[in-house]
Amino acid sequence: MKTHQACSTTPSLPRRQFIQTAAGLALGTTLASRSPLSAAERRRSIGANDRIRIGIIGCGDRGCNAHMEGVHAHVAATNFEIVAVCDPWRLARERANAKVKAWFGRDARQCASYRELLSWDGIDAVMIASPDHLHTTHLEAAARAGKHIYVEKPLAMEMDRLVRAVDAVKAAGTVVQIGTQIRSLPGIVGARELVKSGTFGKWSRIEECRNSERPYWYRYLKDVRAEDVDWKEFLADRPMRPFRSDLYSGWYGYADFSHGPISGLGAHFIDMVHFITGAKFPASCVCVGGTFTWQDEHQFTLPDCAQATWIYPEGFLVSSSNNMGNGYGSVRKFYGDKGVLKVDNWSAPTFSAEGAPRRDGKIRGDSPVPGVARPDHFLDWLQCMRTGQTPHAPIEAGYQHAVAVLMAQESYRTGRKTIYDHQSRTIRTASNAA
């Protein structure tokens, strides 16, 4: 869910990228000591004529289509304009600018680098839809620049960078919405209310199988010319290598730039689990997988089949699996001892007492979850910039889903169970957890 580019020969990253450094802890302490903006100060940070001026960082499919189109639906109600677009690929910038010109009657400022965009004081807010390996870089920089932020999931690929970015956001005190938009769906909000009422009793297992006929990164492959791309800007801190069109456009499939389906798809699921149940962090995780079906000339380095299992301290198990070699068998369910919540369709969840050992007769048949209306995810962010209120998916929620998927990635990389220590904000393998 962002601009589309990407490499590596193995699905592993250095261990140091998952273990927070002492320097990161010191930085976090320094940042946390600063005073965040008050709600009134957040409102006063909006630009001239009370118009919110937005910059787009990442103009691929997610940024140009979902983000730009999504916020534009609310332009009349919220008085904003898109004034700048940023992407390493010239054609992506130009496509985004064409939308701006059609909507607002003038050109946007076009930038290849996020640094140029953030250095301009004519920006109040940014929407970050860059590749996964750049999320924390762009988030931290935008927070330090004092911008309101909408940022895509998964929030991070490294634990130390996640901590730095989150601390920067908290120090800035600006409005940050994480792109886990399922929190804004009426049926999901309604499901949370049912859970609060005790309808389902105690959870035992929560599972998702999200399957497809082939990995999602194939649909983003396109011909891209090296002369149209700022390759160094895209790579950022990743090792230099020769430009390849499939590497850039199909970055979702390469371990240097993404962690694959458990992170890319599972972040939505894990965030929904947290939102509905009220749980925050797993205690432990085990993740396995491999490439079993799709091996070809692109040499993608992420698994086409993977499964992660988390244990939560509240006393239930969560399972997320993806088979991208056969699309049959997708399912998404919450199993309680009084009933089952079925979220196979995000927009129309249902519930019943099927299979529940302690069903008490309060659930009759298979019923739709009563929806609870709320603003959509983009509108919520825009409104919170006006009111200074907390959005549906605040930075804390992003941190929580990121910890869970980073635990899965570290387990996949090492072949060991991982454990999260909330006190030190670190992820450890079971062998050195003691």
C-alpha positions as CSV (number, residue, x, y, z in Angstrom):
1,M,0.0,0.0,0.0
2,K,2.3,2.8,-1.3
3,T,4.5,3.9,-4.2
4,H,5.8,0.9,-6.1
5,Q,9.5,0.1,-6.4
6,A,12.3,-2.6,-4.8
7,C,16.0,-6.4,-3.6
8,S,18.1,-8.8,-1.7
9,T,19.2,-12.3,-2.2
10,T,17.9,-13.6,1.1
11,P,14.8,-12.8,3.3
12,S,17.0,-11.7,6.2
13,L,18.1,-8.4,7.6
14,P,21.0,-7.8,10.1
15,R,20.1,-8.6,13.7
16,R,21.0,-5.1,14.8
17,Q,18.1,-3.8,12.9
18,F,15.7,-5.6,15.2
19,I,17.3,-4.9,18.5
20,Q,17.0,-1.3,19.7
21,T,20.4,0.2,20.4
22,A,21.4,2.1,23.6
23,A,21.7,5.2,21.5
24,G,18.1,4.8,20.3
25,L,17.0,4.5,24.0
26,A,18.9,7.6,24.9
27,L,17.4,9.5,22.0
28,G,13.9,8.3,22.9
29,T,14.4,9.5,26.5
30,T,15.5,13.0,25.2
31,L,12.6,13.3,22.8
32,A,10.0,12.1,25.4
33,S,11.1,14.9,27.7
34,R,9.9,17.6,25.3
35,S,6.4,19.1,25.6
36,P,4.1,18.1,22.8
37,L,1.7,20.5,21.1
38,S,-1.6,21.2,22.8
39,A,-4.8,20.7,20.9
40,A,-5.1,24.5,20.4
41,E,-1.5,24.6,19.1
42,R,-2.3,21.8,16.6
43,R,-5.1,23.9,15.3
44,R,-3.0,27.0,15.0
45,S,-0.4,25.2,13.0
46,I,-2.7,25.2,9.9
47,G,-1.6,27.6,7.1
48,A,-3.0,30.8,5.6
49,N,-6.7,31.2,5.1
50,D,-7.3,28.3,7.4
51,R,-6.5,26.0,4.4
52,I,-4.6,22.8,5.1
53,R,-1.7,22.5,2.7
54,I,-0.8,18.9,2.0
55,G,2.3,17.3,0.5
56,I,2.3,13.8,-0.9
57,I,5.4,11.6,-0.2
58,G,5.2,8.6,-2.5
59,C,3.2,8.9,-5.7
60,G,2.7,5.2,-6.6
61,D,-0.5,3.3,-6.7
62,R,-1.3,3.9,-3.0
63,G,-0.2,7.5,-2.9
64,C,-1.6,8.7,-6.2
65,N,-4.8,6.7,-6.1
66,A,-5.9,5.8,-2.6
67,H,-4.4,8.8,-0.7
68,M,-5.0,11.5,-3.2
69,E,-8.4,10.3,-4.4
70,G,-9.4,9.5,-0.8
71,V,-8.7,12.9,0.6
72,H,-10.0,14.7,-2.5
73,A,-13.5,13.4,-1.7
74,H,-13.5,15.7,1.3
75,V,-12.0,18.8,-0.2
76,A,-15.2,20.8,-0.1
77,A,-15.9,19.9,3.5
78,T,-12.5,20.4,5.0
79,N,-10.8,23.2,2.9
80,F,-7.4,21.8,2.0
81,E,-5.2,21.7,-1.1
82,I,-2.4,19.5,-2.3
83,V,0.6,21.7,-2.9
84,A,3.5,19.4,-3.4
85,V,4.3,15.9,-4.6
86,C,7.4,13.8,-4.0
87,D,8.6,10.6,-5.6
88,P,12.0,9.3,-7.0
89,W,10.3,8.4,-10.3
90,R,9.6,11.3,-12.6
91,L,6.6,9.7,-14.2
92,A,4.9,9.1,-10.9
93,R,5.5,12.8,-9.9
94,E,4.0,14.0,-13.1
95,R,1.0,11.7,-12.8
96,A,0.3,13.0,-9.3
97,N,0.8,16.6,-10.5
98,A,-1.7,16.1,-13.3
99,K,-4.4,15.3,-10.6
100,V,-3.4,18.4,-8.6
101,K,-3.7,20.6,-11.7
102,A,-7.1,19.1,-12.6
103,W,-8.4,19.6,-9.1
104,F,-6.9,22.9,-8.0
105,G,-6.1,24.6,-11.2
106,R,-2.4,24.9,-10.7
107,D,0.8,22.9,-10.6
108,A,2.1,21.3,-7.5
109,R,5.7,21.6,-6.4
110,Q,7.4,18.4,-7.7
111,C,10.3,16.9,-5.6
112,A,12.4,13.8,-6.1
113,S,13.5,13.9,-2.4
114,Y,11.4,14.1,0.8
115,R,14.1,16.5,2.2
116,E,13.2,19.1,-0.4
117,L,9.5,18.8,0.3
118,L,9.9,19.0,4.1
119,S,12.2,22.0,3.8
120,W,9.4,24.1,2.3
121,D,7.5,26.0,4.9
122,G,4.4,26.1,2.7
123,I,3.4,22.6,3.9
124,D,1.1,21.9,6.9
125,A,0.7,18.1,6.5
126,V,2.1,15.2,4.6
127,M,0.7,11.8,3.4
128,I,3.4,9.1,3.4
129,A,2.9,6.3,0.9
130,S,6.5,5.4,0.2
131,P,8.0,1.9,0.2
132,D,8.1,0.0,3.5
133,H,11.8,0.5,4.1
134,L,11.3,4.3,4.0
135,H,8.3,4.7,6.3
136,T,10.2,5.4,9.5
137,T,12.7,7.7,7.8
138,H,9.9,9.8,6.3
139,L,7.8,9.6,9.4
140,E,10.6,10.8,11.7
141,A,11.6,13.6,9.4
142,A,8.1,14.8,9.0
143,A,7.5,14.8,12.7
144,R,10.7,16.7,13.3
145,A,9.6,19.2,10.7
146,G,6.4,19.7,12.8
147,K,4.0,18.4,10.1
148,H,0.7,16.6,10.6
149,I,1.0,13.1,9.1
150,Y,-0.9,10.3,7.5
151,V,1.5,7.3,7.1
152,E,0.9,3.9,5.6
153,K,1.4,0.5,7.2
154,P,3.3,-1.5,8.1
155,L,4.9,1.2,10.1
156,A,8.5,-0.1,10.3
157,M,11.0,-2.7,9.2
158,E,13.5,-2.1,12.1
159,M,12.8,-1.9,15.8
160,D,15.3,0.9,16.6
161,R,14.0,3.1,13.8
162,L,10.4,2.5,14.9
163,V,11.2,3.7,18.4
164,R,13.0,6.8,17.1
165,A,10.1,7.7,14.8
166,V,7.5,7.1,17.5
167,D,9.4,9.3,19.9
168,A,9.8,12.0,17.3
169,V,6.0,12.0,16.8
170,K,5.3,12.2,20.5
171,A,7.7,15.1,20.9
172,A,6.1,16.9,17.9
173,G,2.6,16.5,19.2
174,T,1.1,16.8,15.8
175,V,-1.8,14.8,14.4
176,V,-0.7,11.4,13.1
177,Q,-3.0,8.9,11.5
178,I,-1.7,5.4,10.6
179,G,-3.2,3.9,7.4
180,T,-4.9,1.0,9.1
181,Q,-8.3,2.2,7.8
182,I,-10.2,-0.9,9.0
183,R,-10.6,1.0,12.4
184,S,-12.9,3.4,10.6
185,L,-15.3,0.8,9.2
186,P,-18.8,0.8,10.9
187,G,-18.9,-3.0,11.2
188,I,-15.5,-3.3,12.8
189,V,-16.4,-0.5,15.3
190,G,-19.7,-2.4,16.0
191,A,-17.8,-5.6,16.6
192,R,-15.6,-3.9,19.2
193,E,-18.8,-2.7,21.0
194,L,-20.1,-6.3,21.0
195,V,-16.8,-7.5,22.5
196,K,-17.0,-4.9,25.2
197,S,-20.4,-6.1,26.2
198,G,-19.1,-9.6,26.8
199,T,-21.0,-11.2,24.0
200,F,-18.3,-13.6,23.0
201,G,-16.9,-14.5,26.4
202,K,-13.2,-15.4,26.5
203,W,-11.2,-15.7,23.3
204,S,-9.2,-18.9,22.6
205,R,-8.0,-18.4,19.0
206,I,-8.2,-15.6,16.4
207,E,-7.2,-16.5,12.9
208,E,-6.8,-15.1,9.4
209,C,-6.0,-17.1,6.3
210,R,-5.6,-14.6,3.4
211,N,-4.9,-16.5,0.3
212,S,-4.4,-15.6,-3.4
213,E,-3.4,-17.3,-6.7
214,R,-0.1,-15.4,-6.9
215,P,1.9,-12.9,-4.7
216,Y,0.5,-9.3,-4.8
217,W,3.9,-7.8,-5.9
218,Y,3.5,-9.2,-9.4
219,R,0.7,-6.8,-10.2
220,Y,3.0,-3.8,-9.7
221,L,5.7,-4.9,-12.2
222,K,6.1,-2.3,-15.0
223,D,8.8,-1.0,-17.3
224,V,10.7,1.8,-15.7
225,R,13.7,3.5,-17.2
226,A,16.8,4.1,-15.0
227,E,17.1,7.7,-16.3
228,D,13.7,8.6,-14.9
229,V,14.5,7.4,-11.4
230,D,16.6,8.9,-8.6
231,W,17.9,5.5,-7.7
232,K,19.9,6.6,-4.7
233,E,16.9,8.4,-3.2
234,F,14.9,5.2,-3.5
235,L,17.6,2.9,-2.0
236,A,18.3,5.3,0.8
237,D,20.4,3.3,3.3
238,R,20.1,0.0,1.5
239,P,23.2,-1.3,-0.3
240,M,23.9,0.1,-3.7
241,R,23.2,-2.2,-6.6
242,P,22.5,-1.8,-10.4
243,F,19.1,-0.5,-11.3
244,R,16.5,-3.0,-12.4
245,S,13.0,-2.2,-13.5
246,D,11.5,-5.2,-11.7
247,L,13.4,-4.4,-8.6
248,Y,12.1,-0.8,-8.5
249,S,8.5,-1.4,-9.5
250,G,8.1,-4.8,-7.7
251,W,9.8,-3.8,-4.4
252,Y,7.1,-5.5,-2.4
253,G,8.7,-8.8,-3.3
254,Y,12.2,-8.1,-2.1
255,A,13.4,-8.4,1.5
256,D,15.5,-5.2,1.5
257,F,12.4,-3.2,1.0
258,S,9.5,-5.2,2.5
259,H,8.9,-8.0,4.9
260,G,6.3,-9.7,2.8
261,P,2.7,-10.8,3.5
262,I,2.8,-11.4,7.3
263,S,3.8,-7.7,7.6
264,G,2.2,-6.2,4.5
265,L,-1.1,-7.9,4.8
266,G,-1.0,-9.1,8.4
267,A,-0.5,-5.6,9.8
268,H,-4.2,-4.8,9.0
269,F,-5.3,-8.0,10.6
270,I,-3.2,-7.6,13.8
271,D,-4.3,-4.0,14.1
272,M,-7.9,-5.1,13.9
273,V,-7.3,-7.7,16.6
274,H,-5.8,-5.0,18.8
275,F,-8.7,-2.7,18.1
276,I,-11.5,-5.2,18.7
277,T,-10.1,-7.0,21.7
278,G,-8.3,-4.2,23.4
279,A,-5.0,-6.2,23.5
280,K,-1.9,-4.2,22.8
281,F,1.3,-6.4,22.5
282,P,2.0,-10.1,21.9
283,A,4.1,-11.9,24.5
284,S,5.7,-14.2,22.0
285,C,5.7,-15.2,18.3
286,V,6.7,-18.0,16.0
287,C,6.8,-17.6,12.2
288,V,7.7,-19.9,9.4
289,G,7.4,-19.9,5.6
290,G,9.1,-20.2,2.2
291,T,8.8,-19.8,-1.5
292,F,7.1,-22.9,-2.8
293,T,5.2,-21.9,-6.0
294,W,6.6,-18.6,-7.5
295,Q,10.2,-19.0,-8.6
296,D,11.1,-17.2,-11.8
297,E,13.4,-14.7,-13.5
298,H,12.5,-11.9,-11.1
299,Q,14.2,-13.7,-8.2
300,F,11.8,-12.4,-5.6
301,T,13.2,-13.0,-2.1
302,L,10.1,-13.0,0.1
303,P,8.0,-16.0,0.9
304,D,4.8,-16.9,-1.1
305,C,3.6,-19.0,1.8
306,A,4.0,-17.9,5.5
307,Q,2.4,-18.4,8.8
308,A,2.8,-16.5,12.1
309,T,1.4,-17.4,15.5
310,W,1.4,-15.0,18.4
311,I,0.5,-15.6,22.1
312,Y,-1.1,-12.7,23.9
313,P,-0.7,-12.2,27.7
314,E,-4.5,-11.8,27.9
315,G,-4.6,-15.6,27.2
316,F,-5.4,-16.3,23.6
317,L,-3.6,-17.3,20.3
318,V,-3.5,-15.3,17.1
319,S,-2.7,-16.9,13.8
320,S,-2.0,-15.1,10.4
321,S,-1.3,-17.2,7.3
322,N,-0.9,-16.5,3.6
323,N,-0.8,-19.0,0.8
324,M,-0.1,-17.1,-2.5
325,G,0.0,-20.3,-4.5
326,N,-3.7,-21.1,-4.3
327,G,-6.5,-18.6,-3.6
328,Y,-8.9,-21.0,-1.9
329,G,-9.7,-21.1,1.8
330,S,-9.5,-17.5,3.0
331,V,-11.1,-17.0,6.4
332,R,-11.0,-14.5,9.3
333,K,-12.6,-15.4,12.6
334,F,-12.5,-14.7,16.4
335,Y,-13.4,-17.7,18.5
336,G,-14.8,-17.2,22.0
337,D,-16.3,-19.6,24.5
338,K,-19.7,-17.9,24.0
339,G,-19.7,-17.2,20.3
340,V,-17.7,-16.6,17.1
341,L,-17.2,-13.3,15.3
342,K,-16.8,-13.7,11.6
343,V,-14.9,-11.0,9.7
344,D,-14.4,-12.8,6.4
345,N,-15.8,-9.6,4.9
346,W,-14.3,-6.5,6.5
347,S,-17.4,-4.4,5.7
348,A,-20.1,-6.9,6.8
349,P,-19.0,-9.0,9.8
350,T,-21.5,-11.4,11.4
351,F,-21.6,-13.4,14.6
352,S,-23.2,-16.6,15.9
353,A,-22.9,-19.1,18.8
354,E,-21.6,-21.9,16.6
355,G,-19.1,-24.2,18.4
356,A,-19.1,-22.2,21.6
357,P,-18.9,-24.5,24.7
358,R,-20.3,-21.9,27.1
359,R,-23.0,-20.4,24.8
360,D,-25.8,-18.9,27.0
361,G,-28.6,-18.5,24.5
362,K,-28.1,-14.7,24.1
363,I,-26.9,-15.1,20.5
364,R,-29.6,-16.4,18.1
365,G,-28.7,-17.6,14.6
366,D,-26.1,-15.9,12.4
367,S,-26.6,-12.2,12.7
368,P,-25.0,-9.1,11.1
369,V,-22.9,-7.0,13.5
370,P,-24.7,-3.7,14.1
371,G,-22.6,-0.9,12.5
372,V,-21.5,2.2,14.4
373,A,-21.1,5.1,12.0
374,R,-17.9,7.2,12.1
375,P,-16.0,9.4,9.6
376,D,-13.9,7.5,7.1
377,H,-10.2,7.3,7.7
378,F,-9.1,10.2,5.6
379,L,-11.9,12.5,6.8
380,D,-11.1,11.6,10.4
381,W,-7.5,12.7,9.9
382,L,-8.5,16.0,8.2
383,Q,-11.0,16.7,11.0
384,C,-8.6,16.0,13.8
385,M,-6.2,18.5,12.3
386,R,-9.0,21.1,12.9
387,T,-10.0,19.9,16.3
388,G,-6.7,18.7,17.7
389,Q,-8.4,15.4,18.8
390,T,-6.9,12.0,18.6
391,P,-7.5,10.1,15.3
392,H,-8.9,6.6,14.9
393,A,-5.4,5.0,14.4
394,P,-3.0,7.1,16.5
395,I,0.8,6.5,16.6
396,E,0.4,4.2,19.6
397,A,-1.7,1.8,17.4
398,G,0.9,1.9,14.7
399,Y,3.6,1.1,17.2
400,Q,1.6,-1.9,18.5
401,H,1.0,-3.5,15.1
402,A,4.6,-2.8,14.1
403,V,5.9,-4.6,17.2
404,A,3.8,-7.7,16.4
405,V,4.9,-8.0,12.7
406,L,8.5,-7.3,13.6
407,M,8.4,-10.1,16.1
408,A,7.1,-12.3,13.2
409,Q,9.9,-11.2,10.9
410,E,12.6,-11.8,13.5
411,S,11.2,-15.3,14.1
412,Y,11.1,-16.0,10.4
413,R,14.7,-14.8,10.0
414,T,16.2,-16.7,12.9
415,G,13.9,-19.8,13.1
416,R,13.3,-19.1,16.8
417,K,10.5,-17.9,19.0
418,T,10.6,-14.2,19.7
419,I,9.6,-12.3,22.9
420,Y,8.7,-8.6,23.3
421,D,9.9,-6.6,26.3
422,H,7.7,-3.6,26.6
423,Q,9.8,-2.0,29.4
424,S,13.0,-1.8,27.2
425,R,11.1,-1.7,23.9
426,T,13.1,-4.6,22.5
427,I,12.5,-7.9,20.6
428,R,14.6,-10.9,21.7
429,T,14.8,-14.5,20.5
430,A,13.8,-17.1,23.1
431,S,17.4,-18.3,23.4
432,N,18.6,-15.0,25.0
433,A,15.3,-13.9,26.5
434,A,16.4,-14.8,30.0
